[in-house]
Amino acid sequence: MQGWKAYFRLAQTPKVWRKLDEWMRHRLRAIQLKHWRRGPTIYRELRGLGASSQTARQVAANSRRWWRNSDGALKWILDIAYFDRLGLPRLA
């Protein structure tokens, strides 16, 4: 993605890069939920990341709705700083 961003650098498309960046983080949050698979695992991992008990319980209760969960409360737990710590480059 960084190569594409450099290639299209001359184009004035900051909104496109921002939307693509948001979508990629949304997709990565959904993949992370899918990786954790089960409700108890999701609850344990979210509590370890600092989520409140109620928020972790809500997300874990809908453990099979990865895409839907990845845009709600999970957006505040697995935020941009979380992906920065993982080394994910920003597009926007």
C-alpha positions as CSV (number, residue, x, y, z in Angstrom):
1,M,0.0,0.0,0.0
2,Q,2.8,2.4,0.7
3,G,4.1,1.9,-2.8
4,W,0.7,2.8,-4.2
5,K,0.5,5.9,-2.0
6,A,3.9,7.0,-3.3
7,Y,2.9,6.3,-6.9
8,F,-0.3,8.4,-6.6
9,R,1.3,11.1,-4.5
10,L,0.7,13.7,-7.1
11,A,-3.0,13.1,-7.1
12,Q,-5.0,15.1,-4.6
13,T,-6.9,12.3,-3.0
14,P,-6.5,12.6,0.8
15,K,-10.1,11.6,1.4
16,V,-9.7,8.4,-0.6
17,W,-6.6,7.4,1.5
18,R,-8.4,8.2,4.7
19,K,-11.4,6.1,3.8
20,L,-9.1,3.2,2.7
21,D,-7.2,3.5,6.0
22,E,-10.4,3.4,8.0
23,W,-11.6,0.3,6.0
24,M,-8.3,-1.5,6.5
25,R,-8.4,-1.0,10.3
26,H,-12.0,-2.1,10.3
27,R,-11.1,-5.3,8.4
28,L,-8.1,-5.9,10.7
29,R,-10.3,-5.6,13.8
30,A,-12.8,-8.1,12.2
31,I,-9.9,-10.5,11.5
32,Q,-8.6,-10.2,15.0
33,L,-12.1,-11.1,16.4
34,K,-12.3,-14.1,14.0
35,H,-8.8,-15.2,15.2
36,W,-10.0,-15.1,18.8
37,R,-13.0,-17.2,17.8
38,R,-14.9,-18.0,21.0
39,G,-16.7,-15.7,23.4
40,P,-14.6,-16.5,26.5
41,T,-11.4,-15.9,24.5
42,I,-12.7,-12.6,23.2
43,Y,-13.7,-11.5,26.7
44,R,-10.3,-12.4,28.2
45,E,-8.4,-10.6,25.4
46,L,-10.5,-7.5,25.5
47,R,-10.2,-7.2,29.3
48,G,-6.4,-7.6,28.9
49,L,-6.4,-4.7,26.5
50,G,-8.2,-2.5,29.0
51,A,-11.9,-2.8,28.0
52,S,-14.5,-2.5,30.7
53,S,-16.3,-5.7,31.8
54,Q,-19.6,-4.6,30.2
55,T,-18.0,-3.7,26.8
56,A,-16.0,-6.9,26.7
57,R,-19.2,-8.9,27.6
58,Q,-21.2,-7.2,24.8
59,V,-18.6,-7.9,22.2
60,A,-18.1,-11.5,23.4
61,A,-21.8,-12.2,23.4
62,N,-21.9,-11.6,19.6
63,S,-18.7,-13.5,18.9
64,R,-19.7,-14.7,15.5
65,R,-20.6,-11.2,14.1
66,W,-17.1,-10.1,13.3
67,W,-17.7,-7.4,10.9
68,R,-20.6,-5.8,12.9
69,N,-18.6,-5.9,16.2
70,S,-15.5,-4.5,14.6
71,D,-17.1,-1.2,14.0
72,G,-18.8,-0.6,17.3
73,A,-17.2,-0.5,20.7
74,L,-14.2,-2.4,19.5
75,K,-13.2,0.7,17.5
76,W,-12.4,2.4,20.9
77,I,-10.4,-0.6,22.2
78,L,-8.5,-1.6,19.1
79,D,-7.9,2.0,18.2
80,I,-5.3,3.7,15.9
81,A,-2.7,3.6,18.7
82,Y,-3.1,-0.2,19.0
83,F,-2.3,-0.6,15.3
84,D,0.6,1.9,15.6
85,R,2.1,-0.3,18.3
86,L,1.8,-3.3,15.9
87,G,3.7,-1.3,13.3
88,L,0.9,-0.9,10.8
89,P,1.7,2.1,8.5
90,R,-0.9,4.8,8.1
91,L,-2.2,5.7,4.7
92,A,-3.8,9.0,5.7
